[in-house]
């Protein structure tokens, strides 16, 4: 995959000598490749370390493994139980609103 992106970028740069819009296309291809298309092993190792140590702030991100998902789910359940224990009236009100 990487060789295809590199060769495509070189072609776009060569075409860019006549029209500079092709250079912008080459930059966009490289950006998209670096952002989304890299090898999954390097991106999963970095996301698994940030997911497990990041805390509860990354609730919208997809976990890299089932273990990371389970850890995040257990941590969320622990916080929900603590919230219900410390604020019983508020948690009952939220449960009523949720059931409506």
Backbone as CSV, one residue per row, in Angstrom:
resi,resn,N_x,N_y,N_z,CA_x,CA_y,CA_z,C_x,C_y,C_z
1,UNK,0.832,-1.198,0.000,0.000,0.000,0.000,0.870,1.252,0.000
2,UNK,1.913,1.237,0.789,2.790,2.399,0.881,3.491,2.715,-0.423
3,UNK,3.902,1.670,-1.160,4.589,1.919,-2.429,3.638,2.524,-3.457
4,UNK,2.373,2.125,-3.394,1.388,2.697,-4.330,1.176,4.174,-4.023
5,UNK,1.096,4.505,-2.752,0.887,5.899,-2.367,2.105,6.743,-2.732
6,UNK,3.297,6.209,-2.490,4.523,6.950,-2.822,4.641,7.149,-4.325
7,UNK,4.386,6.098,-5.097,4.499,6.253,-6.556,3.417,7.192,-7.084
8,UNK,2.221,7.129,-6.525,1.173,8.070,-6.925,1.530,9.505,-6.580
9,UNK,2.166,9.687,-5.422,2.595,11.034,-5.030,3.670,11.556,-5.970
10,UNK,4.604,10.696,-6.371,5.652,11.112,-7.308,5.033,11.517,-8.645
11,UNK,4.064,10.752,-9.110,3.388,11.099,-10.371,2.684,12.445,-10.239
12,UNK,2.020,12.663,-9.120,1.336,13.950,-8.922,2.324,15.104,-8.841
13,UNK,3.475,14.881,-8.235,4.488,15.940,-8.166,5.034,16.241,-9.554
14,UNK,5.284,15.197,-10.346,5.774,15.416,-11.715,4.732,16.184,-12.531
15,UNK,3.471,15.813,-12.392,2.415,16.556,-13.085,2.303,17.985,-12.551
16,UNK,2.726,18.190,-11.322,2.623,19.494,-10.694,3.536,20.551,-11.278
17,UNK,4.542,20.131,-12.051,5.399,21.135,-12.682,4.630,21.940,-13.719
18,UNK,3.584,21.362,-14.289,2.768,22.086,-15.252,1.592,22.803,-14.599
19,UNK,1.046,22.210,-13.555,-0.120,22.769,-12.895,0.047,22.527,-11.388
20,UNK,0.101,23.574,-10.603,0.405,23.453,-9.181,-0.714,22.828,-8.365
21,UNK,-1.874,22.665,-8.957,-2.973,22.005,-8.247,-2.626,20.544,-7.981
22,UNK,-1.825,19.933,-8.878,-1.423,18.543,-8.673,-0.550,18.406,-7.441
23,UNK,0.250,19.442,-7.117,1.049,19.391,-5.890,0.150,19.378,-4.663
24,UNK,-0.911,20.137,-4.721,-1.857,20.121,-3.604,-2.503,18.736,-3.471
25,UNK,-2.776,18.114,-4.612,-3.336,16.765,-4.572,-2.334,15.782,-3.968
26,UNK,-1.053,15.955,-4.292,-0.022,15.079,-3.730,0.069,15.249,-2.220
27,UNK,0.003,16.478,-1.768,0.037,16.740,-0.322,-1.192,16.133,0.348
28,UNK,-2.336,16.250,-0.298,-3.565,15.686,0.282,-3.473,14.164,0.358
29,UNK,-2.918,13.525,-0.676,-2.769,12.070,-0.654,-1.843,11.644,0.470
30,UNK,-0.731,12.340,0.623,0.193,12.001,1.706,-0.442,12.218,3.076
31,UNK,-1.158,13.313,3.212,-1.820,13.582,4.489,-2.826,12.488,4.829
32,UNK,-3.655,12.113,3.858,-4.653,11.076,4.106,-4.003,9.728,4.394
33,UNK,-2.893,9.445,3.730,-2.200,8.187,3.994,-1.620,8.159,5.401
34,UNK,-0.995,9.260,5.798,-0.418,9.314,7.145,-1.509,9.283,8.200
35,UNK,-2.610,9.946,7.939,-3.693,10.048,8.921,-4.495,8.757,9.055
36,UNK,-4.851,8.129,7.932,-5.787,7.002,7.983,-5.246,5.692,7.427
37,UNK,-4.267,5.721,6.561,-3.922,4.514,5.833,-2.675,3.795,6.263
38,UNK,-2.079,4.177,7.360,-0.855,3.509,7.774,-1.117,2.094,8.236
39,UNK,-0.030,1.379,8.451,-0.114,0.004,8.934,-0.858,-0.030,10.261
40,UNK,-1.764,-0.983,10.406,-2.622,-1.018,11.587,-1.861,-1.395,12.850
41,UNK,-0.722,-2.062,12.734,-0.001,-2.463,13.946,0.603,-1.269,14.654
42,UNK,1.106,-0.289,13.922,1.694,0.868,14.588,0.624,1.756,15.194
43,UNK,-0.535,1.865,14.547,-1.581,2.726,15.093,-2.301,2.063,16.253
44,UNK,-2.455,0.734,16.248,-3.150,0.087,17.358,-2.303,0.074,18.612
45,UNK,-0.988,-0.032,18.480,-0.166,-0.026,19.678,-0.189,1.345,20.336
46,UNK,-0.249,2.415,19.539,-0.306,3.739,20.146,-1.685,4.030,20.709
47,UNK,-2.755,3.544,20.061,-4.090,3.810,20.593,-4.380,2.958,21.802
48,UNK,-3.836,1.748,21.877,-4.109,0.920,23.044,-3.438,1.502,24.273
49,UNK,-2.258,2.088,24.116,-1.619,2.681,25.285,-2.329,3.949,25.712
50,UNK,-2.845,4.736,24.764,-3.559,5.946,25.152,-4.945,5.630,25.659
51,UNK,-5.576,4.577,25.149,-6.917,4.227,25.597,-6.889,3.711,27.026
52,UNK,-5.911,2.861,27.345,-5.896,2.282,28.680,-5.442,3.299,29.717
53,UNK,-4.561,4.229,29.355,-4.090,5.194,30.337,-4.811,6.524,30.230
54,UNK,-5.650,6.700,29.215,-6.293,7.986,28.990,-7.427,8.285,29.935
55,UNK,-7.997,7.302,30.559,-9.098,7.545,31.476,-10.428,7.501,30.757
56,UNK,-11.432,8.139,31.344,-12.772,8.086,30.797,-13.064,9.155,29.779
57,UNK,-12.106,9.979,29.420,-12.374,11.087,28.509,-12.550,10.624,27.077
58,UNK,-12.068,9.452,26.722,-12.147,8.995,25.336,-13.294,8.017,25.161
59,UNK,-14.489,8.417,25.545,-15.623,7.498,25.481,-16.083,7.257,24.056
60,UNK,-15.774,8.153,23.134,-16.226,7.991,21.766,-15.281,7.196,20.894
61,UNK,-14.067,6.932,21.355,-13.108,6.250,20.511,-13.332,4.749,20.539
62,UNK,-12.925,4.094,19.475,-13.059,2.661,19.367,-11.848,2.003,20.025
63,UNK,-12.058,1.060,20.919,-10.910,0.409,21.554,-10.180,-0.484,20.573
64,UNK,-8.882,-0.639,20.782,-8.072,-1.403,19.842,-8.167,-2.903,20.082
65,UNK,-8.565,-3.313,21.260,-8.684,-4.735,21.541,-9.854,-4.956,22.489
66,UNK,-10.197,-6.206,22.639,-11.310,-6.520,23.537,-10.940,-6.206,24.974
67,UNK,-9.673,-6.410,25.328,-9.232,-6.112,26.696,-9.367,-4.613,26.994
68,UNK,-9.004,-3.771,26.043,-9.150,-2.329,26.241,-10.624,-1.954,26.362
69,UNK,-11.468,-2.599,25.560,-12.909,-2.353,25.637,-13.448,-2.759,27.003
70,UNK,-13.027,-3.940,27.469,-13.498,-4.424,28.765,-13.049,-3.519,29.900
71,UNK,-11.796,-3.065,29.846,-11.296,-2.152,30.880,-12.097,-0.855,30.903
72,UNK,-12.363,-0.313,29.720,-13.113,0.939,29.639,-14.547,0.743,30.126
73,UNK,-15.162,-0.379,29.741,-16.530,-0.678,30.164,-16.614,-0.856,31.677
74,UNK,-15.651,-1.563,32.262,-15.655,-1.775,33.711,-15.440,-0.472,34.464
75,UNK,-14.569,0.383,33.933,-14.331,1.671,34.575,-15.587,2.541,34.523
76,UNK,-16.275,2.505,33.380,-17.511,3.279,33.255,-18.573,2.761,34.206
77,UNK,-18.695,1.440,34.337,-19.679,0.860,35.255,-19.356,1.228,36.698
78,UNK,-18.081,1.257,37.024,-17.682,1.633,38.385,-18.074,3.072,38.683
79,UNK,-17.866,3.976,37.719,-18.243,5.376,37.920,-19.757,5.539,38.019
80,UNK,-20.496,4.763,37.230,-21.959,4.851,37.296,-22.482,4.355,38.635
81,UNK,-21.909,3.265,39.157,-22.327,2.789,40.478,-22.000,3.805,41.558
82,UNK,-20.840,4.445,41.452,-20.458,5.462,42.431,-21.409,6.658,42.362
83,UNK,-21.766,7.052,41.156,-22.687,8.179,40.992,-24.042,7.852,41.596
84,UNK,-24.536,6.640,41.363,-25.825,6.257,41.930,-25.771,6.197,43.448
85,UNK,-24.657,5.774,43.982,-24.521,5.682,45.429,-24.453,7.069,46.063
86,UNK,-23.724,7.991,45.427,-23.538,9.314,46.017,-24.700,10.256,45.740
87,UNK,-25.424,10.056,44.645,-26.539,10.941,44.279,-27.768,10.107,43.931
88,UNK,-28.434,9.521,44.911,-29.547,8.612,44.599,-30.741,9.325,43.976
89,UNK,-31.062,10.532,44.439,-32.224,11.225,43.881,-32.000,11.615,42.425
90,UNK,-30.815,12.123,42.148,-30.485,12.523,40.780,-30.457,11.313,39.847
91,UNK,-29.923,10.200,40.304,-29.856,9.016,39.448,-31.253,8.452,39.189
92,UNK,-32.160,8.526,40.188,-33.540,8.074,39.956,-34.253,8.978,38.959
93,UNK,-34.020,10.293,39.050,-34.627,11.225,38.107,-34.143,10.937,36.685
94,UNK,-32.850,10.697,36.540,-32.310,10.394,35.218,-32.859,9.079,34.671
95,UNK,-33.064,8.102,35.546,-33.622,6.828,35.104,-35.064,7.006,34.646
96,UNK,-35.832,7.862,35.337,-37.213,8.120,34.914,-37.232,8.816,33.568
97,UNK,-36.362,9.794,33.368,-36.320,10.508,32.091,-35.876,9.590,30.956
98,UNK,-34.992,8.677,31.266,-34.500,7.754,30.259,-35.592,6.775,29.829
99,UNK,-36.464,6.395,30.766,-37.504,5.418,30.449,-38.674,6.030,29.693
100,UNK,-38.795,7.351,29.674,-39.891,8.014,28.967,-39.786,7.883,27.479
